[in-house]
Amino acid sequence: MPVPVVPRSEVDVLVIGAGPAGLMCANALANAKVNVRIVEKRAVGVTAGQADGVAPRTIEVFQSYGIAERLMKESVQVHQAAFYDPSSSGGIKLTSRTPDVIAPSARYPFECALHQGAIQAIFMDSMRALGVEVEWSTIPTSIEISKDENELMDPASHPVRVVLQRLDVPEGQPQEEIVHAKYVVGTDGAHSWVRKQFDISMDGEQSEFIWGVMDMVPDTDFPDVRNKCLVHSNNGSVLLVPREQDRLRVYVQLENKDIINPATGRVDKERMGPDEMLEVARKSLSPYKLSPTTGFLWWTLYIIGQRVASRFSIENRVLIAGDACHTHSPKAGQGMNASINDAHNLAWKIALVVRGWADPSLLSTYESERRKFALDLIAFDKMYSTLFSGKPLTEENSHGVAPEQFMEIFKQFGAFTSGIGVHYGPSVAILDRNQGLASGLAIGERFPPYKFIRAADAGPVEIQDLLPADFRFKLLVFTGDFSDPLQQARVKSMVAIMQKPESFLNRYLTPSKGSENPRFDIITISKGRKEGFNFLQFPTLLRSHWSKVFIDDIDVTGSFGGKGYSYYGVGHEGALIAVRPDGYVGAIAPLDGVEELDAYFASFMKTAA
Amino acid sequence: MPVPVVPRSEVDVLVIGAGPAGLMCANALANAKVNVRIVEKRAVGVTAGQADGVAPRTIEVFQSYGIAERLMKESVQVHQAAFYDPSSSGGIKLTSRTPDVIAPSARYPFECALHQGAIQAIFMDSMRALGVEVEWSTIPTSIEISKDENELMDPASHPVRVVLQRLDVPEGQPQEEIVHAKYVVGTDGAHSWVRKQFDISMDGEQSEFIWGVMDMVPDTDFPDVRNKCLVHSNNGSVLLVPREQDRLRVYVQLENKDIINPATGRVDKERMGPDEMLEVARKSLSPYKLSPTTGFLWWTLYIIGQRVASRFSIENRVLIAGDACHTHSPKAGQGMNASINDAHNLAWKIALVVRGWADPSLLSTYESERRKFALDLIAFDKMYSTLFSGKPLTEENSHGVAPEQFMEIFKQFGAFTSGIGVHYGPSVAILDRNQGLASGLAIGERFPPYKFIRAADAGPVEIQDLLPADFRFKLLVFTGDFSDPLQQARVKSMVAIMQKPESFLNRYLTPSKGSENPRFDIITISKGRKEGFNFLQFPTLLRSHWSKVFIDDIDVTGSFGGKGYSYYGVGHEGALIAVRPDGYVGAIAPLDGVEELDAYFASFMKTAA
């Protein structure tokens, strides 16, 4: 009998694991037209339960890929949080309600709640339109990185060898495939196989808190089931999250005695099912009533582990993202968001390196940016979980958590939990200079939204919509007042310098590429009034199309706009702001400092081979 | 040879003509699950040119059918109008720019410009999803209404007999079909065959102005090609309308001598093509330059005729709508809008009559409401066209049109041209009483938009989104302050009366219909503050679902809301507002005047047979 030949193939990027991180990564790379494959051991997608909260910054990220509209249509939006605490007459009472999102610059001042399967379907449908499908029932059985330094240094090489095994093929057909990949992204969850193959340790600890989760359509007289509701009672804590289709997610704090088998000292799922959890929830919610109208739609139990991987990358050829790098409690609604934003941070860097537009060293900023975030997240989660799981302050328990204390933390960390305040430190991808030229935004943070008026037609445009995740750097040219002769001269001089062959705009160009610059998109934002403005006055570099020139003016209805310069802290002298493909501010320069941008881009960009 | 048998069929509604009016009508009836067919003599849809402007009220109507999002995605939005007038140094100069839409209550403060074919495709795709397709290449060859009074009076009868002929069937197959319809809607354009069969006269006159129209992608140094631009020059007037995909529509005023054959005295299309029109436009736009980059995409010539049909209905069984009832100039962008809104006005009335929910006499309000509108439109169009086509005021021409005069008219008629100010007079469908209880809105006008806060989750909701074209009447219950015991007693007493079997809510109900009232949707709008509000306090009639209760409060970001009662002019005593299925205010009553609503609905509503 002939020995079956194992098929071999090459791919630019192999993504292992089709949860939120993996799907986000594969979809983003598909958007960038990178040759990508994604494999998943499960036979089908998630259909219920699991993660469900999409934070404001993540909605902005969805929007940058053109998929936020569907997310918002299918999900419920959570606008308000309600806090319940022990009542002096027994049971619980409403202490206060606050906005759910405390982040003044959030474009979407709410969370979207939707089951993970529906969120994953959004990524999958977007990918499918780009020709990429998840390969289900497929597991990696071995992974090796070449030890040949030359091969590792060569951007065109495929130094990662992965053996894949199909679990669902008929007997007699090849079950194995050897894939040679330029890059492998391990997004295979908290028990990551990829992470284990490279002996990456998870640093951190198991917490002492055990929680149960259940989804239902409730029958209740509790008035806050459509708000996010944080209940502290003398019987334990409960977190309620409203969901699509009138559903409710209920998180219940459990006691060790309820769930640990005293004989073994381990979690015993036989001791606790949804009926038992519901009983616990009912005690905490008393005097309010709660019943599922059509049974339990999903439920699970978990013990919080708060851990971060010791590294996120092997040789910048195998990278891990999502739950593979960090695990924490679901209480602050961060899990899926952290995963999606890991992938968002990683995808453009891989895409630029694969295209040969960036030096592979750019990939090191993935670990430096996202591991620091993960450590911050764990630290926050520890504090938040402890407060939330802690006993309430009462006359008997003077060390308990006071309602004000918990709410203060909730508000204080709004920028963090919304994802809006995430900050990346200096690196080749973040040039921390000239912050004073735009004091209203922060280098290393996402570019905040604001509406400007398009000069040609007075149409109001949200500036974030000019910053799509299209893998180009955006150069926002704040010209100041072009009718001021001094400022006009500065702008014209800047344009002359940028048009030189050695400027960053031109030095990386492959001349055959046609007229549109594939790497940079120039957006002009002027001071001015729509009633008399002539956008044709600008040099053509600053108006490659009529839709590229904006003025900082109020809209035609007089409702908004006109304060963009002051919102961003840009003065009459203007500024040049380079925004990365992921929407983060990479560098700021004065109009007469084009060489600072030359230096910024030279730190990681290269001419295509 | 056997004589071929002519197939016979029955249908509730036959729509003849698949332009904007016909497609709107058929789509609306399909939404209402009415058995409808639509036939069109052309073999395919329109692909370019023709009408292109969707006015603010029409966008609201699209939104009420769930199709505005696509319209806004495919079209360009026109926000600003620019006015050019003769310059003292020769040529033209910018006089001023103003908002294109002058209607403060417009939900969409812009026009959508898109070619008619794309607009029709939106209707057709919506219809197709509901199982209705246009039957192309099909003409009616005869139409007769029964003369039998009993048949005409019987709502279940099919008294209109139409012979249809298919133009594209292979020889030997039946080309004819006899259709027996309950109702026929003639939407077959300015030369309406339906209208002619019933000898309905068109009253009005031909104007003396001849215009040319052309579509192009322009190469120009004129700064206002992305605004609607109204140019008065000493060489004639030009109207520019920006279009999707960088296109520009150019309307050019022509002189009789350019276009009339002196031998025959008639329009001679040989004398004027797009090249000649472009020459005329260039003279008027001098010193600015204008060239098509890729040729002319579409062009036509027209002489304005301003006429209105003497009646819109035969026995309330055959009704005509759109260009079949009114023709006028395209200058004010009203043609397609008038047509779509005719159909919107008619569709719900036909649907309710076909369902047996309304007396056929309700259909008489179609003619009374829409013919008056058409007469107003013609009167406006005459004045506007004359001003726009008139010579500018100059030293030589002291009777010319002054720039201020034209702009004043433009602003003054903003409510009319936007469609926002359309007003229907008293009839069985408009009860003109108790206006003072809601002085900020107008009985007989569309319910204006405002954002309220949903009580259960603090989500901001545009009230117009609670008034979809779902063929139900909406009852807006402004409760006032429910925490005031006096007001609470009034509300409870009102609820008790409404729950009686003889109240309008119950008297028309077929008991087998299940729990949701198929005819009425109750929406509760209370005074209150989201931080402490408990929506469960309301009687269940006022909260059939958690999403039905709203408070007049500012949103969680503090950006908007909280002035709805004062905006609508509703006092602390509250009000009951009945909104028709087309979004127009039908009746207003005090909380203790439920019997006024009983009387309103009794004037046209009946129990289903």
Contacts between the chains, C-beta under 8 A, distances in Angstrom:
chain1	res1	chain2	res2	distance
A	76	B	457	7.7
A	77	B	457	7.9
A	77	B	459	5.7
A	78	B	457	7.1
A	79	B	457	6.0
A	79	B	458	4.4
A	79	B	459	5.1
A	79	B	460	7.5
A	79	B	555	7.7
A	79	B	556	5.1
A	80	B	457	6.2
A	80	B	458	3.6
A	80	B	530	6.7
A	80	B	556	6.0
A	94	B	532	7.4
A	96	B	531	6.7
A	97	B	458	7.4
A	97	B	530	6.5
A	97	B	531	4.9
A	97	B	532	7.6
A	99	B	458	7.9
A	99	B	556	3.8
A	99	B	557	6.8
A	100	B	556	7.3
A	101	B	556	7.7
A	104	B	557	7.8
A	109	B	556	6.5
A	109	B	557	4.8
A	110	B	459	7.6
A	110	B	556	7.9
A	221	B	536	6.3
A	223	B	456	7.7
A	223	B	534	4.6
A	223	B	535	6.8
A	223	B	536	5.3
A	225	B	456	7.9
A	225	B	546	7.9
A	226	B	454	7.9
A	226	B	456	3.9
A	226	B	457	3.7
A	226	B	546	5.7
A	227	B	456	7.6
A	227	B	457	5.6
A	227	B	458	6.9
A	242	B	457	6.4
A	246	B	546	7.7
A	454	B	226	7.9
A	456	B	223	7.7
A	456	B	225	7.8
A	456	B	226	3.9
A	456	B	227	7.6
A	457	B	76	7.7
A	457	B	77	7.9
A	457	B	78	7.2
A	457	B	79	6.0
A	457	B	80	6.2
A	457	B	226	3.7
A	457	B	227	5.6
A	457	B	242	6.4
A	458	B	79	4.4
A	458	B	80	3.6
A	458	B	97	7.4
A	458	B	99	7.9
A	458	B	227	6.8
A	459	B	77	5.8
A	459	B	79	5.1
A	459	B	110	7.6
A	460	B	79	7.5
A	530	B	80	6.7
A	530	B	97	6.6
A	531	B	96	6.7
A	531	B	97	4.9
A	532	B	94	7.4
A	532	B	97	7.6
A	534	B	223	4.6
A	535	B	223	6.8
A	536	B	221	6.4
A	536	B	223	5.3
A	546	B	225	8.0
A	546	B	226	5.8
A	546	B	246	7.7
A	555	B	79	7.7
A	556	B	79	5.1
A	556	B	80	6.0
A	556	B	99	3.8
A	556	B	100	7.3
A	556	B	101	7.6
A	556	B	109	6.5
A	556	B	110	7.9
A	557	B	99	6.8
A	557	B	104	7.7
A	557	B	109	4.8
